[in-house]
Amino acid sequence: MSIAHNKEGAMIRCSDGTTYHGDILVGADGANSGVRQSLYKLMQSNGQLPDSDAKGLNKCNICLVGTTDPLDPEKYPGIGGPSALLYQMIGEGTSYTWSSMTVPNNQICWNAVMQLGSDESEDEKFRNSEWGPESNEAMIKEVRDFRVPTGTLGDLIDATPKDGISRVFLEDKLFETWNNGRVVLIGDACHKLLPSSGQGAVNAMQDAVILANCIYELRSVAEGDVAEALRDFKEQRYPHVKDQYKASQLTAKLLYGQTFFERLVRNVVLNYLPKSVQLKSMSKDLAYRPQASFLPQAPKRGTCYVVPQRPSKRYQEERELSKHL
């Protein structure tokens, strides 16, 4: 795959040889974004790419994850109830943490997460090329005796189809370069968050909303106007994403951390941090609610503060014009 962009437009050539042309190329193709790699290759050849963006994703943990087949409620108490039951277990004398959660259809989602040191993350035995259903067995053997509320993790693994078990790196990276000329990146393509805080997909959707707003305000598709709109998109989104990126790292340490300091922080946060401080932090996250500026705004509900929406000049102008028609 390759891309090109100039004052006339943007072009992408896919792996099957087909080409597509447009005014803007949006790379929304995930953490291993081909659009990002092609864009960065072009920028690097021109001396435009920051050194930090030339580096790959940070590999923080390895996660073994799966979902069981439907289970017998008599053998697995708690499943089939009106609420989901989530249990998080933190190991003693091991680099593992693990969890189980009841889901509809009498099934249980489970995972085991191994914390990596900086040396381990680059070790040959952890490289993706060696991964597959058959190579999961070594990790399964290490975790199968870990206790969960319904028995052992091994019980859940045995109740899970082999092809339904995945082993993945939990990676993160906040890239500095989100846009160049007519090309822009959104979602995991420019900011890969750890899943610990549940903000990865949320931020991808918020990217899409703000990018749509910036495109809506475009007065022309001239190269300069497009580039300015894409710069505006990053300026609006980057500060919030940076906060969420840091929050996901902190939450990961609380959930998976095994060092003395991480255990100390976890003990303080879970047992001594006032609820008022926790609510304040949560309210700050909930306050950011971007909406499509070209649609009627949804009314505010609840009691939390909401960050004011940037008004759309074009939308207001069109509304005023419609009154006189």
WOUR-V349849 format. One record per residue. N is the residue number from 0. RES is the residue in one small letter. SS is DSSP state (H for helix, E for strand, L for the rest). Layout:
N;RES;SS  N;RES;SS
This chain:
0;m;L  1;s;E  2;i;E  3;a;E  4;h;E  5;n;E  6;k;L  7;e;L  8;g;E  9;a;E  10;m;E  11;i;E  12;r;E  13;c;L  14;s;L  15;d;L  16;g;L  17;t;L  18;t;E  19;y;E  20;h;E  21;g;E  22;d;L  23;i;L  24;l;E  25;v;E  26;g;E  27;a;L  28;d;L  29;g;L  30;a;L  31;n;L  32;s;L  33;g;H  34;v;H  35;r;H  36;q;H  37;s;H  38;l;H  39;y;H  40;k;H  41;l;H  42;m;H  43;q;H  44;s;H  45;n;L  46;g;L  47;q;L  48;l;L  49;p;L  50;d;H  51;s;H  52;d;H  53;a;H  54;k;L  55;g;L  56;l;L  57;n;E  58;k;E  59;c;E  60;n;E  61;i;E  62;c;E  63;l;E  64;v;E  65;g;E  66;t;E  67;t;L  68;d;L  69;p;L  70;l;L  71;d;L  72;p;L  73;e;L  74;k;L  75;y;L  76;p;L  77;g;L  78;i;L  79;g;L  80;g;L  81;p;L  82;s;L  83;a;L  84;l;L  85;l;E  86;y;E  87;q;E  88;m;E  89;i;E  90;g;L  91;e;L  92;g;L  93;t;L  94;s;L  95;y;E  96;t;E  97;w;E  98;s;E  99;s;E  100;m;E  101;t;E  102;v;E  103;p;L  104;n;L  105;n;L  106;q;E  107;i;E  108;c;E  109;w;E  110;n;E  111;a;E  112;v;E  113;m;E  114;q;E  115;l;L  116;g;L  117;s;L  118;d;L  119;e;H  120;s;H  121;e;H  122;d;L  123;e;H  124;k;H  125;f;H  126;r;L  127;n;H  128;s;H  129;e;H  130;w;L  131;g;L  132;p;H  133;e;H  134;s;H  135;n;H  136;e;H  137;a;H  138;m;H  139;i;H  140;k;H  141;e;H  142;v;H  143;r;L  144;d;L  145;f;L  146;r;E  147;v;E  148;p;L  149;t;L  150;g;E  151;t;E  152;l;H  153;g;H  154;d;H  155;l;H  156;i;H  157;d;H  158;a;L  159;t;L  160;p;L  161;k;H  162;d;H  163;g;H  164;i;L  165;s;E  166;r;E  167;v;E  168;f;E  169;l;E  170;e;E  171;d;E  172;k;E  173;l;E  174;f;L  175;e;L  176;t;L  177;w;L  178;n;E  179;n;E  180;g;L  181;r;L  182;v;E  183;v;E  184;l;E  185;i;L  186;g;H  187;d;H  188;a;H  189;c;L  190;h;E  191;k;E  192;l;L  193;l;L  194;p;H  195;s;H  196;s;H  197;g;L  198;q;L  199;g;H  200;a;H  201;v;H  202;n;H  203;a;H  204;m;H  205;q;H  206;d;H  207;a;H  208;v;H  209;i;H  210;l;H  211;a;H  212;n;H  213;c;H  214;i;H  215;y;H  216;e;L  217;l;L  218;r;L  219;s;L  220;v;L  221;a;L  222;e;H  223;g;H  224;d;H  225;v;H  226;a;H  227;e;H  228;a;H  229;l;H  230;r;H  231;d;H  232;f;H  233;k;H  234;e;H  235;q;H  236;r;H  237;y;H  238;p;H  239;h;H  240;v;H  241;k;H  242;d;H  243;q;H  244;y;H  245;k;H  246;a;H  247;s;H  248;q;H  249;l;H  250;t;H  251;a;H  252;k;H  253;l;H  254;l;H  255;y;H  256;g;L  257;q;L  258;t;L  259;f;H  260;f;H  261;e;H  262;r;H  263;l;H  264;v;H  265;r;H  266;n;H  267;v;H  268;v;H  269;l;H  270;n;H  271;y;L  272;l;L  273;p;L  274;k;H  275;s;H  276;v;H  277;q;H  278;l;H  279;k;H  280;s;H  281;m;H  282;s;H  283;k;H  284;d;H  285;l;H  286;a;H  287;y;L  288;r;L  289;p;L  290;q;L  291;a;L  292;s;L  293;f;L  294;l;L  295;p;L  296;q;L  297;a;L  298;p;L  299;k;L  300;r;L  301;g;L  302;t;L  303;c;L  304;y;L  305;v;L  306;v;L  307;p;L  308;q;L  309;r;L  310;p;L  311;s;L  312;k;H  313;r;H  314;y;H  315;q;H  316;e;H  317;e;H  318;r;H  319;e;H  320;l;H  321;s;H  322;k;H  323;h;L  324;l;L
